[in-house]
Structure formats: C-alpha cells, structure tokens
Amino acid sequence: MIDIGVAYYRIKTVNEIDAIWYTSRQDKREIGTGIAKGDTSKGFPGNYKITYFNPDGSESGTYDLKIDKTGSIYDLSYYMDGELFFVGVGIETSDGMAAGWRKTEQGIQREGFGVTPSGQ
C-alpha cells in the first residue's frame, strides 16, 4: 500500500507549529502528533525541522519541511538526509492548514519496498 495521509498544522508560537496526522498505513484509527521548529513570523511558508510522533508517543521520524505558498495553495516538501521523502498540498483554514500528502518513489525505495516507478 502506498503511504497517503492527512495532516493539520497550527502555528503555536513564533517558532513552533503543532501537527496532528493520520496515514493509511496505520492499523488502528489513531492520530499521531508532530512539532515543527522554524520561523513562523510570516505564517506557514518557510523551512522547518519537524518531528512526528506515533499515537503511542514514540518518535516516527524527523524531516526537513519546506512550505511554499502560491495564491491560497501550499506546497509541502519533506526531506530526509537531503532526499525528497514526501510531498503534499494544503489549504489554509480559519485557525491552521489542512494538508494531504503521499510518499515519493524515493521514499518507497528507501524503506526497501522494492517498488519501481512503473510499479513492478
């Protein structure tokens, strides 16, 4: 199964964004959390270091998150060790940003699923 998911981000302070997330790969219908550190003085666009946590509180992963904004749409790029691991799109809400994301082919191959771009 390809990783797809949803996340909701809220600016907590000038330097921190809180996240909640869910992925199709989870067996249980539980929501994980996350914390992004970076300059939020201009809203969501910018570069962050984000750490996600599983529903049981264990660390799920840390990524370099780049958020760009074009019009009212956000583009999210999640990097691990310089490789693009996830991509997403988001829209602003009254108190945050809702985003959908998926794992890239590099992310799938890096985890050893053996999937090629053709799906074979």
N, C-alpha and C positions, 0 to 999 in steps of 0.2 A: 504494500500500500504506500502510495506517495504521501509524504507529510504535507498536510494543509492545515491551516488553523486560523484562529481569530485572536485578536488582542485588543485590549482597551487601555489607552495611556492617559494619565492625568498629570499635569505639572503640579508637583507638591511644593517645591521651593524654587528659588532662582537657579539652583544647581542640581535638581533632582526630579525625576519623573517616576511615578509609580505605574506598574503594569499588572494587569491580570490577563491570563491567556488560557487557551484550550487548543489541543491538537487532535486530529483524527486518529493518531497512533495510540492514544491512551485507552486502556481497557475500561477504566472507570470514568464516569461522568463527573470528574473533579477538575477544579480550576487551579492553575498554578499562578505564581506571582513573579514580579521582577522589579528591579530597581536600576534606573539609568542615571549615570552621573555625567554632567556636562553643563554648558551654559544655556540656560533657558530664557535669558533676558529678552530674546526676540521671538519667543514662542517655541514651537516644536522644531523648526528647521535647525540643523546643526549636526555636530558629531558627538557621539556618546559612547561610553563604556557601559554595557548593560549586562547584568547578571540575572538569569532566570532561575526560579526555584520550583521544584516539583510540588505537588499537593502535600506530600509528607514533610516538606521543608528542606529536603536535600537539594543541593545545587544541581541544576540541569545543564548549565553552560554559560560562558561569558563570551560576548561578542562585541565587536566594534560596530556600532549602529550609526549609519548616515541617513538623515532625514532631509529630503529636498521637498520644496513646495512649488507647484506650478498652478496658478489660479487657486482653486479651492481643493485641489488634489495633492496628497502627499505621496511621495515615493520613498520606500524604506529599503535599505540595503544592509544586510547583516553579514559581517566578515569575521572569519576565524583564521588566525595566522596569515592574514593577507588574502585569503581565498573567499570569494563570494559564496556564502553558505545558504542564505535565504533571501528572497525578495518579497516585497509586499506593497500594497497600496492602501491608503487611508483617507478618511474624510473627517473633518472637524465636527464636533458636536458642541452642545452648549457648555459642557464642562471638561472636554477632553478630545481624544481622537480614537475612532474605531478603525481597525485595520484588519485586512486579511493577508495571509502570507502562505508561501509554499517553499519547499526546499528546492534548491537548484540541482542540476545534474552533478556539479562538483560536490555538493553536499551529500548526495546519494552515494556517489562513488567513494567518497572519503569514509563513509560509515561502512563500506565494504558490502553493499547490497549487490554489487556487480551489474548494475543497470547501465546500459549504454544509451546515448541519445536516441537511438532507434527503438529502445525498449527491449532489446534482446539480451 
